[in-house]
Amino acid sequence: MKTQYYTAASLDGFIATEDHSLEWLFSLADINQSSYPQFIEQVGAIAMGSSTYEWMLRNADTIKSQMGSPWPYTQPAWVFSKRVLPKISAANIHYVQGDVREHHKHMIAAASGKNIWIVGGGDFAGQFYDAGLLNEIIVQIGSVALGNGQPVFPRRVLSPSMKLKTVQQLGEGMVELRYDIANN
């Protein structure tokens, strides 16, 4: 069981534009030709920040057309926010706030031996890193530069904390890097 931050970023290190757009990403690769199908099979619980959740709400129609449902996950999810957010019916979502350590043990129990996916938000993933809970970063780097935006991982992490384990080319537009994180 691992706690994994699986994401995509531009060549210059941003996961979204300043206004949280992901449009730059969709033309670079077909999700079914990436590692995502195998990755999601091994996920037993999801942790998501409020910005990512709100992006999903704003793009529910697009998600539904591509994935068949406005909430494409069957795994239980923990959405972290200090605000009250609109709920998605029939989705197994726990709306929580506070330190990620308080909720991580519940995610582990719900995952039943599978992995926990930290979805979106570099600072949100960084909170798991800061707490010593992040085991792996999987980032797909796209062949675009955004110039500015939401950073992939706004933390200072020096070697030997991160160890590059694999590099995989995904077509002509993406490359995937997998890093193991030593307990910090």
TAZI-V657293 format. One record per pair of residues at least 12 apart in sequence whose ideal C-beta (glycine too) atoms are under 8 Angstrom apart, sorted by sequence separation. I is the first residue (numbers start at 1). GAP is how many residues later the second one is. D is the distance in whole Angstrom. If there is no record, write none. Layout:
I_GAP_D, I_GAP_D
This chain:
94_12_8, 104_12_8, 125_12_8, 166_12_5, 139_13_6, 164_13_6, 165_13_5, 10_14_7, 56_14_8, 77_14_7, 79_14_6, 81_14_7, 139_14_8, 164_14_7, 165_14_7, 56_15_7, 77_15_7, 78_15_8, 79_15_7, 82_15_5, 164_15_6, 165_15_5, 76_16_4, 77_16_5, 78_16_5, 79_16_5, 80_16_6, 81_16_6, 118_16_7, 137_16_7, 163_16_6, 8_17_5, 71_17_5, 75_17_7, 76_17_8, 77_17_7, 79_17_7, 80_17_6, 162_17_5, 163_17_5, 70_18_6, 73_18_7, 74_18_8, 76_18_7, 78_18_5, 80_18_8, 162_18_7, 71_19_7, 162_19_6, 163_19_7, 71_20_4, 80_20_7, 161_20_6, 162_20_8, 161_21_5, 71_22_8, 160_22_6, 80_23_8, 161_23_6, 104_24_8, 129_24_8, 78_25_5, 130_25_7, 137_25_7, 53_26_5, 129_26_6, 46_27_6, 100_27_5, 104_27_7, 126_27_6, 53_28_7, 57_28_8, 60_28_8, 78_28_7, 99_28_8, 100_28_5, 122_28_6, 123_28_8, 125_28_6, 126_28_6, 129_28_7, 46_29_5, 48_29_6, 50_29_7, 57_29_6, 78_29_6, 104_29_5, 121_29_8, 122_29_5, 126_29_5, 143_29_7, 6_30_8, 45_30_6, 46_30_7, 47_30_7, 48_30_7, 49_30_8, 50_30_6, 101_30_5, 122_30_5, 140_30_6, 143_30_5, 20_31_6, 44_31_6, 45_31_5, 46_31_4, 47_31_5, 48_31_5, 49_31_6, 50_31_4, 54_31_7, 57_31_8, 76_31_8, 100_31_6, 122_31_5, 123_31_6, 142_31_6, 143_31_7, 43_32_6, 45_32_7, 46_32_7, 48_32_7, 49_32_8, 50_32_8, 53_32_6, 99_32_7, 101_32_7, 122_32_5, 142_32_5, 6_33_6, 22_33_7, 45_33_7, 47_33_7, 50_33_7, 100_33_7, 141_33_7, 76_34_5, 140_34_5, 141_34_5, 4_35_8, 20_35_6, 31_35_8, 50_35_6, 75_35_8, 140_35_7, 141_35_8, 75_36_8, 140_36_5, 141_36_7, 139_37_7, 140_37_8, 138_38_7, 139_38_5, 16_39_8, 138_39_7, 137_40_8, 138_40_5, 139_40_8, 137_41_7, 138_41_8, 75_42_8, 77_42_8, 136_42_7, 137_42_5, 1_43_8, 136_43_7, 80_44_7, 136_44_6, 137_44_7, 135_45_7, 136_45_6, 135_46_6, 134_47_5, 132_51_6, 129_52_7, 132_52_5, 47_53_7, 130_54_8, 129_55_7, 47_56_7, 47_57_8, 47_60_6, 45_62_4, 45_63_8, 45_65_5, 55_65_7, 44_66_7, 45_66_4, 44_67_3, 52_67_6, 43_68_8, 44_68_5, 52_68_3, 44_69_7, 45_69_7, 47_69_6, 51_69_7, 52_69_5, 44_70_3, 46_70_7, 47_70_7, 48_70_8, 49_70_8, 51_70_6, 43_71_6, 44_71_6, 45_71_5, 46_71_5, 47_71_5, 48_71_4, 49_71_6, 42_72_6, 43_72_5, 44_72_7, 45_72_7, 47_72_7, 48_72_6, 49_72_4, 52_72_8, 42_73_5, 43_73_7, 46_73_6, 48_73_8, 51_73_8, 43_74_5, 49_74_8, 49_75_4, 48_76_8, 40_77_8, 47_77_8, 39_78_8, 47_81_7, 39_99_7, 51_99_8, 3_101_7, 35_103_7, 15_105_7, 35_105_8, 15_106_8, 34_106_7, 1_107_7, 15_107_6, 1_110_6, 4_111_5, 6_111_6, 29_111_7, 1_112_6, 3_112_7, 4_112_7, 6_112_8, 1_113_7, 2_113_5, 3_113_4, 4_113_6, 5_113_4, 6_113_8, 7_113_7, 29_113_8, 1_114_6, 2_114_7, 4_114_7, 28_114_5, 1_115_7, 3_115_7, 7_115_8, 28_115_7, 28_116_7, 25_117_6, 7_118_7, 24_118_7, 5_120_4, 24_120_5, 24_122_6, 5_123_7, 3_125_6, 5_129_6, 17_129_6, 3_130_5, 4_130_8, 7_130_8, 9_130_5, 11_130_6, 18_130_6, 20_130_7, 3_131_5, 4_131_7, 5_131_7, 7_131_7, 8_131_7, 9_131_7, 10_131_8, 11_131_7, 17_131_8, 18_131_5, 3_132_5, 4_132_5, 5_132_5, 6_132_4, 7_132_6, 8_132_4, 9_132_6, 10_132_6, 11_132_6, 14_132_5, 17_132_5, 18_132_8, 2_133_4, 3_133_8, 4_133_7, 5_133_7, 6_133_8, 7_133_7, 8_133_8, 9_133_7, 11_133_6, 12_133_5, 16_133_6, 17_133_7, 35_133_7, 2_134_5, 4_134_6, 5_134_8, 8_134_6, 10_134_5, 11_134_5, 12_134_6, 14_134_7, 15_134_7, 16_134_4, 10_135_6, 12_135_7, 14_135_4, 15_135_5, 35_135_8, 10_136_4, 14_136_6, 15_136_7, 34_136_5, 14_137_6, 15_137_5, 33_137_7, 13_138_6, 14_138_7, 33_138_7, 10_139_7, 13_139_5, 34_140_7, 29_141_5, 30_141_8, 35_141_6, 29_142_6, 34_142_7, 9_143_4, 28_143_8, 29_144_5, 7_145_6, 28_145_4, 29_145_5, 27_146_8, 28_146_5, 5_148_8, 8_166_7
